Amino acid sequence: MNRYFRMATMAYLILLGVMLGAGLFAGVVVAPVTFNTASWLGTEVLSHYQEGQIMTENFVRLSYLVNFVVVAVVLYEGYKYKKFERDWITQAATFFVIATGLMFGHYYLPDIVAMQQAGEAATQSQTFVNMHKGSEINFKVFSFALLVLMIRNMQKACK
């Protein structure tokens, strides 16, 4: 592996790690704190709807990083594919990162934002509940595929 590609690989692995860490932080720390403001502030200052709006804004901003990571994965893994440095695990993980990353930012998030803009009643519908649950599952698949891609590339880089 030449020097520049090794540096690109390190930057790529760091980017995947940052994305994985940001996603986990949003789900494990930010969401529970945002949706339990009453326990932190002593009284119910925000409604569940308002807490959801704050959480949505967090995920809108996270989607910028998701989109950047998807572009980086396409470029890096596409280059490696063209160089015949590929295996089925990496290809499957790449597909899932790209597909679920794009679905998160361009399918689920716009629909959730639109429903929130329609008002609190729209967020209490079964459609919203299903859309939200689908986005949660989608992001978990994205995170798992990202982890697999990161581990697989680390294994290859350490050979």
N, C-alpha and C positions, 0 to 999 in steps of 0.2 A: 504494500500500500504506500503510495507516495505521500510526501509530507503534507501537501495541500488537501488531499482527500482525507487524510487522517485528521487534520484540523476541522474539516467540514463534518466529519463523522462525530467528533467530540461536540461541536456546536449543535449538531442534530440531536444527539443523545441528551444534551442539556435542555434543548427546547422541548423534547418529549417529556423529560422529567419535570420541567416547569409547568407544562400543560397538565400533566397528571396531578401534580401537587396543587395547582390552582383549582382543578375540578374537585379534588377530594376536600380541599379547604372549604370550598363553597357548599358542598353537601354536608360535611361533617361539623363545621363550625358556624358558618354564616347562616345557614337555614335554621338550625335550632335556636340560635340567638334571636334572629329576626322574628321567628314565629312564636317566641315566648317573651315578648317585651314586658308583659305584665309581671312576670316573675323577676325581671331585672330592675324594673322601675317602681315596683310596689303597687301600682295601679294600672288599670287598662287605659293607656293613653291612645293607642292605635287599635283600630278594628282589624279583624283578620284580613279583610279586603285591602286595607292600607299596608299591612305587613306584606301581603302578596305583591303589591305594586313595588315595594322596595326590593323584594327578592327578585322580581322580574327584571328590574333595572340592573341588578347585579349580574344576572344571566345574560342580559343584552350585551353588557360590557365584556363578559367572558366569551361571548360568541365571536368577538373580534379576534381574540387569541385562538379560538377554535378554527376560524377560517384561515388564519395565518399558518397554523400547524397543518391543516389540510393541504395547503399549497406547498409547504415544505416537504410533506410526505410524498406528494405527487412528484415533485422534482427529484428528491433524493432517491426514493425507491424506483422511480422511472429510470434514472441514470443507472442504478445498480441492475435493474432488469435488462437494460440495453447492453450492459457489460457481461451478461450471463451469470451474474452473481445472485442467484435466486433459489428459493426453495418454496414449497407449498405452504408452509406455516407463515412465512413472511408475506407471501402473496395474499393469503386469506386475511391476515391481520391488517394488511394495507387496505384491502377492499373494505373491511369493516370500519376502519378509521375514516376513510374517505366518505363512505356512504352514510354512516351515522353522524359524522361531523357536519356534513352538508344538510342532513335531515334536521339536526338540532337547530342550526342557524337559519335555515331557509324554509323549513316546513313547520316545525313545532313552535318556535319562538314567535314568528309573525302571527300565527293563529292565536296564541295565548295573549299576546299584546292586544290584538284586535278585540278579543273577548273582554279583556279588562277595560278597554276603552269604551265598550258598549255599556259598562256599568256593573255594579255589584251583583245584580240579578243574573247576568250572563255567566258570572263566575261560579254561581251556585247550581248551574245546570249539569246534567249528566254528561253532556258533550264536553264541557270544560273539564270535568273530573277525568273523563277518559283521555282527553288530549294531554292533560297534565301527567297522568300515570304513564302514558306512552312516552312522553318526553323524559321522564325519570328512567324508564327502562332503557330508552335509547342512549341516554348519557352514561348509564352503567355499562352497556355494551361498548360504547366509545372508549371509556376508561380502561376496560379490560383489554380491548384490542390494542390500545396504546401501550399498555404494560407489556403485552406479548411482543409487540413490535420493538419496544425498547430492550427487553431481555434478549430477544433474538439478535438484534444488532450488536449488543454488547458481547454476546457469545462469538459472533463473527469477528468483531474487532480485536478480541483478546487472543485469537488464534495465532 
